[in-house]
Amino acid sequence: MKHRVTFFWSLLLLQMVNFVLNSLVGGDSLNVVNPSIM
């Protein structure tokens, strides 16, 4: 159970970092990263 929670939090953190980078860069360079996370 703990492993699943850790995986969930890492996924959420990755999503937030991706969102911040997307807003900073403009969304051009990270368009490839988004579908693999969603």
GROMACS elastic network, one bead per residue, 0.5 to 0.9 nm:
[ bonds ]
;  ai    aj funct       b0    kb
    1     4     6  0.52227   500
    1     5     6  0.64671   500
    1     6     6  0.87857   500
    2     5     6  0.51349   500
    2     6     6  0.62047   500
    2     7     6  0.86086   500
    3     6     6  0.51170   500
    3     7     6  0.61884   500
    3     8     6  0.86499   500
    4     7     6  0.50520   500
    4     8     6  0.61841   500
    4     9     6  0.87217   500
    5     9     6  0.62280   500
    5    10     6  0.86225   500
    6     9     6  0.51972   500
    6    10     6  0.61665   500
    6    11     6  0.85296   500
    7    10     6  0.52096   500
    7    11     6  0.61314   500
    7    12     6  0.86393   500
    8    11     6  0.51152   500
    8    12     6  0.62115   500
    8    13     6  0.86462   500
    9    13     6  0.60435   500
    9    14     6  0.84435   500
   10    13     6  0.50349   500
   10    14     6  0.60077   500
   10    15     6  0.84671   500
   11    14     6  0.50980   500
   11    15     6  0.61392   500
   11    16     6  0.87382   500
   11    37     6  0.76833   500
   12    15     6  0.50063   500
   12    16     6  0.62991   500
   12    17     6  0.87082   500
   13    16     6  0.51364   500
   13    17     6  0.61999   500
   13    18     6  0.84916   500
   14    17     6  0.51576   500
   14    18     6  0.60182   500
   14    19     6  0.85342   500
   14    37     6  0.80777   500
   15    18     6  0.50906   500
   15    19     6  0.61610   500
   15    20     6  0.87465   500
   15    34     6  0.83906   500
   15    37     6  0.71061   500
   15    38     6  0.82824   500
   16    19     6  0.50167   500
   16    20     6  0.62514   500
   16    21     6  0.86082   500
   17    20     6  0.51615   500
   17    21     6  0.61292   500
   17    22     6  0.84113   500
   18    21     6  0.51549   500
   18    22     6  0.59439   500
   18    23     6  0.86649   500
   18    30     6  0.76352   500
   18    33     6  0.79732   500
   18    34     6  0.75085   500
   19    23     6  0.62821   500
   19    24     6  0.86300   500
   19    27     6  0.88610   500
   19    34     6  0.89284   500
   20    23     6  0.52527   500
   20    24     6  0.62082   500
   20    25     6  0.86798   500
   21    25     6  0.59880   500
   21    26     6  0.80754   500
   21    27     6  0.78419   500
   21    30     6  0.77850   500
   22    25     6  0.54067   500
   22    26     6  0.55659   500
   22    28     6  0.77212   500
   22    29     6  0.80405   500
   22    30     6  0.63259   500
   22    31     6  0.82054   500
   23    26     6  0.52914   500
   23    27     6  0.64353   500
   24    27     6  0.78562   500
   25    28     6  0.70102   500
   25    29     6  0.73015   500
   25    30     6  0.82282   500
   26    29     6  0.79091   500
   26    30     6  0.86671   500
   27    30     6  0.56614   500
   27    31     6  0.60151   500
   28    31     6  0.57177   500
   28    32     6  0.86670   500
   29    32     6  0.72478   500
   29    33     6  0.84986   500
   30    33     6  0.52357   500
   30    34     6  0.66523   500
   31    34     6  0.56217   500
   31    35     6  0.76800   500
   32    35     6  0.65794   500
   32    36     6  0.75953   500
   33    36     6  0.57565   500
   33    37     6  0.67679   500
   34    37     6  0.53767   500
   34    38     6  0.63216   500
   35    38     6  0.52448   500
